[in-house]
Amino acid sequence: MPPPSSWVLITGAATRLGREMALAFARAGWDVLCHYRHSRTAAEATAGEIAALGRQCRLMTADLAEPDAATHLLAQCTALIGAAPRCIVNNASLFDADDATNANAQSLQRHLASNTITPLLLANALAAQVRAESHAAHGWHSVVHVLDQKVHNLNPDYFSYTVSKLALERSVALQAQALAPQVRVCGLSPGLMYLSGPQTQANFDRASRINLLRQPIDPADVARAAVFIAGNTALSGCTLQADNGQHLVPLARDVMFAIGENPQP
Ligand SMILES: NC(=O)c1ccc[n+]([C@@H]2O[C@H](COP(=O)([O-])OP(=O)(O)OC[C@H]3O[C@@H](n4cnc5c(N)ncnc54)[C@H](OP(=O)(O)O)[C@@H]3O)[C@@H](O)[C@H]2O)c1
């Protein structure tokens, strides 16, 4: 019997945290299925960096808002590597501004589709495939749902995004129970790492220090936390908070609106 695959599928792996995670997994000896939607050139650059580290990389594309995205992606995995990946990191995410008073059906549905439904269905599809095909030891396969410190530190800004991540966070334990013993399911909650939305650089420079350590979060540390979850078979149904303690600094609004030089949402 061939050895079980040590491929990781990372969604939204072309840029920012996804790219950082792809490189962290490659440095730890994993091969990487690098999913992208629009960022093809960046995905090719990430693939080149992975190859330079001596690991394999395959590019995959899908719009995660499509209802059949999960089955489509898992089928692409099987076609590319001949098996289910050992780990799926649900990193890709829509982050559009709204608040609790102006959220509309379209915004809620778009965020839920890409940030909640497809990640949950990808985990289910992985478990179904592992049950059908794999003889790997229990705990070998895992799913990491990338969340946000906001789900532990609530405010009503970015309402649709927050609701989508809250639903995913509440599903971590449910899926860990339901998909055991074949697949472990964990959450990973980063804090503010990158300039997003209407944020200015000056605002980001200040906001990124609003955490217990009073210094910016290094995305490489967050990426290494994902690798740790994927490799540690004792972890299931838990969420790691990799945020310099940002979730313990409550604010009435999203940090980018709560400090001076406020951009308008
Ligand atoms: N940025 C932060 O400071 C921060 C803070 C806390 C939590 N997080 C979480 O950490 C993760 C990574 O954050 P990030 O800022 O690096 O993410 P990002 O740049 O906002 O988005 C990552 C990728 O998601 C992909 N994506 C979005 N909608 C998609 C769709 N419908 N179908 C397919 N792909 C889609 C895009 O791929 P293409 O470019 O290829 O289209 C995009 O490059 C997210 O889950 C986010 O919620 C981020």
The ligand as an SDF file (V2000), in Angstrom:
LIG
                    3D

 48 52  0  0  0  0  0  0  0  0999 V2000
   -6.3650   40.1080    7.0160 N   0  0  0  0  0  0  0  0  0  0  0  0
   -6.4410   40.0860    8.3410 C   0  0  0  0  0  0  0  0  0  0  0  0
   -5.8200   40.9190    9.0240 O   0  0  0  0  0  0  0  0  0  0  0  0
   -7.2590   39.0130    9.0260 C   0  0  0  0  0  0  0  0  0  0  0  0
   -7.5970   39.1670   10.3700 C   0  0  0  0  0  0  0  0  0  0  0  0
   -8.3070   38.1530   10.9950 C   0  0  0  0  0  0  0  0  0  0  0  0
   -8.6890   37.0280   10.2950 C   0  0  0  0  0  0  0  0  0  0  0  0
   -8.3410   36.9080    8.9890 N   0  0  0  0  0  0  0  0  0  0  0  0
   -8.7390   35.7010    8.2660 C   0  0  0  0  0  0  0  0  0  0  0  0
   -7.5710   35.1110    7.7330 O   0  0  0  0  0  0  0  0  0  0  0  0
   -7.8450   34.5660    6.4360 C   0  0  0  0  0  0  0  0  0  0  0  0
   -6.8920   35.1750    5.4200 C   0  0  0  0  0  0  0  0  0  0  0  0
   -7.0080   36.5870    5.4490 O   0  0  0  0  0  0  0  0  0  0  0  0
   -6.4210   37.4550    4.2200 P   0  0  0  0  0  0  0  0  0  0  0  0
   -6.5720   38.8730    4.6030 O   0  0  0  0  0  0  0  0  0  0  0  0
   -5.1000   36.9130    3.8190 O   0  0  0  0  0  0  0  0  0  0  0  0
   -7.5230   37.0810    3.1160 O   0  0  0  0  0  0  0  0  0  0  0  0
   -7.9020   37.9300    1.8180 P   0  0  0  0  0  0  0  0  0  0  0  0
   -6.6580   38.4580    1.2040 O   0  0  0  0  0  0  0  0  0  0  0  0
   -8.9760   38.9090    2.1360 O   0  0  0  0  0  0  0  0  0  0  0  0
   -8.5710   36.7900    0.9250 O   0  0  0  0  0  0  0  0  0  0  0  0
   -7.8330   35.6210    0.6130 C   0  0  0  0  0  0  0  0  0  0  0  0
   -8.2860   35.0770   -0.7040 C   0  0  0  0  0  0  0  0  0  0  0  0
   -9.6250   34.6160   -0.6320 O   0  0  0  0  0  0  0  0  0  0  0  0
   -9.9900   34.3710   -1.9670 C   0  0  0  0  0  0  0  0  0  0  0  0
  -11.4370   34.4430   -2.1150 N   0  0  0  0  0  0  0  0  0  0  0  0
  -12.3180   35.3550   -1.6420 C   0  0  0  0  0  0  0  0  0  0  0  0
  -13.5560   35.0650   -2.0430 N   0  0  0  0  0  0  0  0  0  0  0  0
  -13.4700   33.9200   -2.7860 C   0  0  0  0  0  0  0  0  0  0  0  0
  -14.3880   33.1220   -3.4940 C   0  0  0  0  0  0  0  0  0  0  0  0
  -15.7100   33.4180   -3.5650 N   0  0  0  0  0  0  0  0  0  0  0  0
  -13.9290   32.0290   -4.1360 N   0  0  0  0  0  0  0  0  0  0  0  0
  -12.6260   31.7310   -4.1220 C   0  0  0  0  0  0  0  0  0  0  0  0
  -11.6920   32.4410   -3.4800 N   0  0  0  0  0  0  0  0  0  0  0  0
  -12.1210   33.5260   -2.8250 C   0  0  0  0  0  0  0  0  0  0  0  0
   -9.2790   35.4140   -2.8360 C   0  0  0  0  0  0  0  0  0  0  0  0
   -8.5990   34.6970   -3.8700 O   0  0  0  0  0  0  0  0  0  0  0  0
   -8.2230   35.3770   -5.2850 P   0  0  0  0  0  0  0  0  0  0  0  0
   -7.3720   36.5720   -4.9530 O   0  0  0  0  0  0  0  0  0  0  0  0
   -7.4580   34.3060   -6.0020 O   0  0  0  0  0  0  0  0  0  0  0  0
   -9.5000   35.7580   -5.9460 O   0  0  0  0  0  0  0  0  0  0  0  0
   -8.3100   36.0770   -1.8530 C   0  0  0  0  0  0  0  0  0  0  0  0
   -7.0260   36.2510   -2.3730 O   0  0  0  0  0  0  0  0  0  0  0  0
   -9.3090   34.8390    6.1530 C   0  0  0  0  0  0  0  0  0  0  0  0
  -10.0700   33.7010    6.4700 O   0  0  0  0  0  0  0  0  0  0  0  0
   -9.6490   35.9950    7.0930 C   0  0  0  0  0  0  0  0  0  0  0  0
  -11.0240   35.9930    7.4640 O   0  0  0  0  0  0  0  0  0  0  0  0
   -7.6510   37.8780    8.3360 C   0  0  0  0  0  0  0  0  0  0  0  0
  1  2  1  0
  2  3  2  0
  2  4  1  0
  4  5  1  0
  4 48  2  0
  5  6  2  0
  6  7  1  0
  7  8  2  0
  8  9  1  0
  8 48  1  0
  9 10  1  0
  9 46  1  0
 10 11  1  0
 11 12  1  0
 11 44  1  0
 12 13  1  0
 13 14  1  0
 14 15  2  0
 14 16  1  0
 14 17  1  0
 17 18  1  0
 18 19  2  0
 18 20  1  0
 18 21  1  0
 21 22  1  0
 22 23  1  0
 23 24  1  0
 23 42  1  0
 24 25  1  0
 25 26  1  0
 25 36  1  0
 26 27  1  0
 26 35  1  0
 27 28  2  0
 28 29  1  0
 29 30  1  0
 29 35  2  0
 30 31  1  0
 30 32  2  0
 32 33  1  0
 33 34  2  0
 34 35  1  0
 36 37  1  0
 36 42  1  0
 37 38  1  0
 38 39  2  0
 38 40  1  0
 38 41  1  0
 42 43  1  0
 44 45  1  0
 44 46  1  0
 46 47  1  0
M  CHG  2   8   1  16  -1
M  END
$$$$
